[in-house]
Amino acid sequence: MVVKRTSYLFLYLFVLALTFLCFNSGVANARNQSDEATLYLRVLSENLEARSVGQVQELIKAGADVNVKNKFGVTPLLVATYRGYSEIVRVLVEAGADVNIASNKHGATPLLVAATQGNSRILKILLKAGADVNIQDKTSGAAPLWVACRQGHEQAARLLLKAGADVNAREKKHGASALLVSSMNGHTKIVQLLLDAGAKVNSVSTQHGLTPLLVASTKGNAEIVRMLLNAGADVNAAGKKDGVTSLLATVTQGHTEVTRLLLEAGANVNVKANMEGVDYTPLMAAKKQGNDQMVKMLVEYGAKDSV
């Protein structure tokens, strides 16, 4: 009887040990499979194509780490975003890809890349997944809204504003706002969009003390100048570096229509600023250019030869 019980006990221990060994072997195999899948995804991301979506799905099923970075320091999600592969972006996001992981070199995130390219479809996927709408590029300090506005991507700017983007955020290098860079680049619809969203019309860049009106006047963009004036822009604000006002800047560039708009808005016609070591007034600048039409207009508004 004792022998029989001992045999049963031995058999039980043998089965238990076998089960344990099989379990550990299975765990090890699963771990190896996951590591292998991660390696393949890492390599695949370096040469990702739109047709790679099936491979990405299979590697995810095999346990691949979707946040692995390739030899360039970027994740599969960032690569897919950069190349505009919205279906791969969707697959990776649904698999738990971190939408806020930045690249090692420039600190760009998927949302920053999508905003730069104006890819509304990918922006919607990323924003829905919880991407930080105000995240800043580590190099320039620019936020997604800022880069979308600089590039003139109106729909992207609308999506970002709707998601809560800070309309007055500045980039770090020049301290320029989205309104200033949009005014500078002539993106009329975006300028109006930003003003409607509460952008500060008299925001001043930290490096040169420029305002949206000053840069728009320098460029001679009458439509944007009119928008900014209607929104309450300070017509006599001057650049911090040289004291040049919007009027002096636009006269120097020969922009007749913008000159009239500024004069009608009350610009100081006899303002003086140091330009290239010489004190200039708008009238002096117009005479130097031989612009008789501009001279006549300035005189009509009270310009004097000596101030």
Backbone torsions as a table, in degrees:
resi	resn	phi	psi	omega
1	MET	NA	-41.0	178.7
2	VAL	-65.4	-40.3	179.6
3	VAL	-62.6	-41.3	-178.2
4	LYS	-64.6	-43.2	179.4
5	ARG	-65.0	-38.3	178.9
6	THR	-63.5	-38.5	179.4
7	SER	-64.8	-42.4	178.6
8	TYR	-63.7	-41.3	-179.2
9	LEU	-64.9	-42.2	179.3
10	PHE	-62.6	-43.2	179.9
11	LEU	-62.5	-41.9	-179.2
12	TYR	-63.0	-45.7	179.8
13	LEU	-64.4	-36.6	179.5
14	PHE	-64.5	-45.3	179.7
15	VAL	-65.1	-40.2	179.5
16	LEU	-62.9	-43.5	179.9
17	ALA	-65.2	-41.6	179.8
18	LEU	-63.3	-41.8	179.0
19	THR	-63.2	-41.6	179.7
20	PHE	-63.2	-43.6	180.0
21	LEU	-64.3	-41.1	179.3
22	CYS	-64.7	-40.8	-179.8
23	PHE	-63.1	-47.7	179.7
24	ASN	-62.8	-37.4	178.4
25	SER	-64.7	-39.7	179.1
26	GLY	-65.6	-42.0	178.6
27	VAL	-63.1	-43.7	-179.8
28	ALA	-63.2	-43.0	179.2
29	ASN	-63.1	-41.0	179.6
30	ALA	-64.3	-41.2	179.3
31	ARG	-64.6	-43.0	178.7
32	ASN	-62.7	-40.0	179.2
33	GLN	-64.5	-41.6	179.2
34	SER	-64.7	-44.6	179.3
35	ASP	-62.5	-40.4	-179.7
36	GLU	-66.4	-42.0	179.4
37	ALA	-64.4	-39.0	178.6
38	THR	-63.6	-41.6	178.9
39	LEU	-62.2	-44.1	179.8
40	TYR	-64.1	-40.1	179.8
41	LEU	-66.0	-38.9	178.3
42	ARG	-59.6	-47.0	180.0
43	VAL	-68.5	-42.1	-179.2
44	LEU	-60.0	-38.2	-177.8
45	SER	-64.7	-19.6	178.9
46	GLU	-78.0	-17.3	179.5
47	ASN	-137.2	41.8	-174.2
48	LEU	-67.3	138.4	176.2
49	GLU	-129.2	163.2	-179.0
50	ALA	-59.9	-35.5	-178.6
51	ARG	-75.6	-2.1	-178.8
52	SER	-78.1	-1.2	-174.5
53	VAL	-56.7	-39.7	179.1
54	GLY	-64.3	-42.1	178.6
55	GLN	-64.0	-41.3	179.3
56	VAL	-61.2	-43.2	179.9
57	GLN	-62.6	-42.3	179.6
58	GLU	-65.3	-40.0	179.8
59	LEU	-68.0	-35.0	176.5
60	ILE	-65.8	-41.8	177.3
61	LYS	-61.9	-31.3	-179.3
62	ALA	-82.1	1.4	175.4
63	GLY	96.2	17.9	-178.6
64	ALA	-64.0	144.2	175.2
65	ASP	-78.2	109.7	-174.5
66	VAL	-71.0	-10.4	-179.4
67	ASN	-102.0	12.9	179.7
68	VAL	-64.4	142.4	177.1
69	LYS	-102.3	140.4	-180.0
70	ASN	-84.9	-169.9	-175.5
71	LYS	-67.0	-14.8	177.9
72	PHE	-92.8	0.7	178.2
73	GLY	78.6	25.5	179.1
74	VAL	-126.0	153.7	-179.0
75	THR	-88.0	163.0	175.9
76	PRO	-56.7	-35.4	-179.8
77	LEU	-64.7	-41.8	-180.0
78	LEU	-66.5	-39.8	178.4
79	VAL	-63.9	-47.1	-179.4
80	ALA	-61.8	-38.8	178.3
81	THR	-65.7	-46.2	-179.3
82	TYR	-59.3	-38.5	-178.2
83	ARG	-89.1	-0.9	175.3
84	GLY	76.6	24.7	-178.3
85	TYR	-89.4	82.1	-173.1
86	SER	-62.5	-33.5	-179.3
87	GLU	-68.8	-40.1	176.9
88	ILE	-67.4	-38.3	176.2
89	VAL	-58.0	-46.4	-179.7
90	ARG	-61.2	-44.9	-179.2
91	VAL	-61.9	-45.0	-179.0
92	LEU	-66.5	-42.0	179.7
93	VAL	-64.3	-43.1	179.0
94	GLU	-65.1	-23.7	179.1
95	ALA	-87.8	2.3	176.3
96	GLY	98.8	15.9	178.7
97	ALA	-60.3	138.6	179.3
98	ASP	-75.3	113.9	-175.2
99	VAL	-77.3	-6.3	-177.6
100	ASN	-111.9	6.2	177.9
101	ILE	-70.1	129.9	-178.1
102	ALA	-97.9	158.6	176.6
103	SER	-69.9	154.5	-177.7
104	ASN	-68.5	-37.6	-170.8
105	LYS	-80.9	-54.6	-173.7
106	HIS	-107.8	-8.8	179.2
107	GLY	75.1	21.0	179.3
108	ALA	-78.8	140.9	175.8
109	THR	-107.4	165.2	177.4
110	PRO	-54.3	-39.8	-177.8
111	LEU	-66.9	-39.9	177.3
112	LEU	-62.3	-40.9	179.7
113	VAL	-66.5	-45.8	-179.8
114	ALA	-63.7	-37.2	178.9
115	ALA	-67.6	-40.4	178.7
116	THR	-61.8	-38.9	-178.2
117	GLN	-87.3	-11.0	-179.7
118	GLY	69.3	30.1	-178.5
119	ASN	-85.6	92.9	-175.4
120	SER	-63.8	-36.8	-178.7
121	ARG	-62.0	-46.8	-179.8
122	ILE	-71.2	-36.1	176.5
123	LEU	-57.5	-43.2	-179.9
124	LYS	-62.3	-42.0	-180.0
125	ILE	-62.7	-46.0	-176.8
126	LEU	-68.3	-42.5	-180.0
127	LEU	-65.3	-40.0	178.1
128	LYS	-63.8	-30.4	-179.1
129	ALA	-84.1	1.1	176.0
130	GLY	96.3	21.2	178.1
131	ALA	-61.3	141.4	180.0
132	ASP	-70.5	110.3	-173.5
133	VAL	-70.3	-19.4	-178.9
134	ASN	-111.2	16.9	179.7
135	ILE	-63.3	144.8	-176.0
136	GLN	-113.2	142.9	173.7
137	ASP	-62.8	133.0	-175.3
138	LYS	-66.9	-26.1	-177.7
139	THR	-83.2	-52.8	-175.0
140	SER	-100.0	-18.6	-176.5
141	GLY	78.0	10.9	-179.3
142	ALA	-80.6	140.2	177.6
143	ALA	-94.6	164.9	-179.4
144	PRO	-52.8	-42.8	180.0
145	LEU	-62.1	-41.5	-178.0
146	TRP	-61.1	-46.5	-177.7
147	VAL	-70.8	-33.5	177.1
148	ALA	-64.8	-41.1	179.2
149	CYS	-68.3	-41.0	179.1
150	ARG	-59.4	-40.1	-178.3
151	GLN	-81.8	-10.3	179.2
152	GLY	83.2	24.9	-178.6
153	HIS	-89.9	90.0	-174.3
154	GLU	-62.9	-47.5	-177.8
155	GLN	-63.0	-40.4	177.5
156	ALA	-62.3	-42.2	179.1
157	ALA	-62.4	-39.5	178.5
158	ARG	-63.1	-44.5	-179.6
159	LEU	-61.9	-42.4	-177.9
160	LEU	-68.5	-40.3	177.6
161	LEU	-65.0	-41.4	178.6
162	LYS	-62.6	-31.2	-179.4
163	ALA	-84.0	-0.2	175.9
164	GLY	103.2	19.2	179.5
165	ALA	-63.0	142.9	178.5
166	ASP	-74.7	111.5	-174.7
167	VAL	-68.5	-18.7	-177.3
168	ASN	-108.4	10.8	179.0
169	ALA	-63.9	144.1	-179.4
170	ARG	-114.7	154.9	169.5
171	GLU	-83.4	163.5	-170.1
172	LYS	-85.3	-32.6	-172.0
173	LYS	-62.9	-49.7	-177.7
174	HIS	-112.5	-9.2	-177.7
175	GLY	68.8	31.8	-178.3
176	ALA	-92.3	144.2	178.2
177	SER	-88.4	169.4	176.9
178	ALA	-63.6	-35.4	179.2
179	LEU	-65.5	-40.8	-179.6
180	LEU	-65.2	-46.7	-177.4
181	VAL	-68.9	-31.4	176.4
182	SER	-69.7	-40.2	177.3
183	SER	-65.0	-39.9	-180.0
184	MET	-65.4	-39.2	-175.7
185	ASN	-91.4	2.2	174.1
186	GLY	75.5	27.7	-179.8
187	HIS	-88.9	82.2	-171.5
188	THR	-56.5	-50.0	-176.9
189	LYS	-64.6	-35.7	179.4
190	ILE	-70.9	-36.9	176.5
191	VAL	-57.7	-46.4	179.5
192	GLN	-65.7	-38.8	178.3
193	LEU	-60.0	-44.5	-179.1
194	LEU	-68.1	-40.5	178.3
195	LEU	-63.2	-41.8	178.6
196	ASP	-64.8	-27.0	-179.1
197	ALA	-87.4	1.5	176.7
198	GLY	98.1	19.4	179.0
199	ALA	-63.4	142.9	179.6
200	LYS	-75.8	112.7	-173.1
201	VAL	-67.4	-24.7	-179.1
202	ASN	-106.9	24.4	178.2
203	SER	-60.6	137.4	-175.6
204	VAL	-113.6	130.7	177.5
205	SER	-67.7	144.0	-174.1
206	THR	-75.7	-26.1	-175.4
207	GLN	-81.0	-49.5	-176.4
208	HIS	-115.9	-0.9	178.7
209	GLY	69.6	33.0	-179.0
210	LEU	-86.6	148.7	175.3
211	THR	-113.2	162.4	176.6
212	PRO	-56.4	-40.2	-179.7
213	LEU	-64.7	-40.5	-179.2
214	LEU	-62.6	-43.8	-178.3
215	VAL	-73.5	-36.1	178.0
216	ALA	-66.7	-38.0	178.7
217	SER	-67.2	-40.8	178.4
218	THR	-61.5	-37.9	179.5
219	LYS	-77.7	-15.9	180.0
220	GLY	77.5	26.1	-179.0
221	ASN	-88.3	93.3	-174.2
222	ALA	-62.5	-37.9	-177.4
223	GLU	-65.4	-43.9	179.0
224	ILE	-69.5	-39.1	177.2
225	VAL	-58.7	-43.5	179.6
226	ARG	-63.0	-42.8	178.2
227	MET	-58.7	-46.8	-176.6
228	LEU	-67.1	-40.1	178.1
229	LEU	-64.6	-42.1	178.7
230	ASN	-64.2	-25.9	-179.9
231	ALA	-88.0	1.0	176.5
232	GLY	99.7	21.6	-180.0
233	ALA	-62.6	142.0	178.1
234	ASP	-75.3	109.1	-173.8
235	VAL	-69.1	-20.3	-177.2
236	ASN	-107.5	9.1	177.1
237	ALA	-62.2	137.8	-176.6
238	ALA	-116.9	152.9	176.7
239	GLY	-64.8	142.0	-175.6
240	LYS	-68.1	-32.1	-172.7
241	LYS	-76.3	-45.8	-174.3
242	ASP	-124.8	-2.0	178.7
243	GLY	75.5	11.6	-180.0
244	VAL	-72.7	131.6	177.8
245	THR	-95.1	173.0	178.7
246	SER	-59.6	-40.2	-179.1
247	LEU	-64.6	-48.8	-179.5
248	LEU	-62.7	-38.7	-179.5
249	ALA	-65.3	-43.7	-176.4
250	THR	-74.7	-33.0	175.7
251	VAL	-64.5	-42.9	179.3
252	THR	-59.0	-34.4	-180.0
253	GLN	-88.3	-5.0	176.7
254	GLY	77.8	27.0	-178.0
255	HIS	-90.2	93.8	-173.7
256	THR	-63.8	-47.0	-176.4
257	GLU	-62.9	-44.2	179.5
258	VAL	-66.6	-36.5	177.3
259	THR	-58.4	-44.7	179.7
260	ARG	-64.0	-41.8	179.1
261	LEU	-59.5	-43.1	-178.7
262	LEU	-68.9	-40.1	178.3
263	LEU	-64.5	-41.8	178.6
264	GLU	-64.8	-26.7	-179.7
265	ALA	-86.6	0.9	176.1
266	GLY	97.6	21.6	179.1
267	ALA	-63.0	142.9	177.7
268	ASN	-69.3	108.0	-173.8
269	VAL	-72.6	-20.1	-178.6
270	ASN	-108.2	21.3	179.1
271	VAL	-61.3	148.2	-178.9
272	LYS	-126.9	139.3	177.8
273	ALA	-145.9	153.5	179.9
274	ASN	-86.1	115.2	179.8
275	MET	-121.4	114.4	-179.2
276	GLU	57.1	39.0	175.6
277	GLY	84.8	2.6	-179.3
278	VAL	-124.4	137.8	176.9
279	ASP	-78.3	124.1	-178.7
280	TYR	-123.4	146.8	167.1
281	THR	-110.4	164.8	176.5
282	PRO	-54.7	-40.6	-179.4
283	LEU	-64.5	-42.1	178.5
284	MET	-62.8	-40.2	180.0
285	ALA	-65.2	-41.3	-179.6
286	ALA	-66.6	-40.0	178.9
287	LYS	-66.8	-38.5	179.6
288	LYS	-62.0	-34.8	179.7
289	GLN	-81.1	-12.5	-176.6
290	GLY	71.4	28.8	-178.3
291	ASN	-92.1	89.4	-175.4
292	ASP	-63.6	-37.5	179.8
293	GLN	-62.8	-43.1	179.5
294	MET	-66.5	-41.7	178.7
295	VAL	-59.3	-46.7	-179.8
296	LYS	-59.8	-44.2	-179.7
297	MET	-62.2	-44.9	-178.2
298	LEU	-64.7	-40.8	179.4
299	VAL	-64.2	-38.7	179.1
300	GLU	-61.1	-28.9	-179.9
301	TYR	-96.4	11.5	172.3
302	GLY	99.4	16.4	178.7
303	ALA	-67.3	141.7	-179.2
304	LYS	-120.6	150.5	-179.4
305	ASP	-66.6	-38.4	179.6
306	SER	-122.4	130.4	-178.6
307	VAL	-119.3	NA	NA
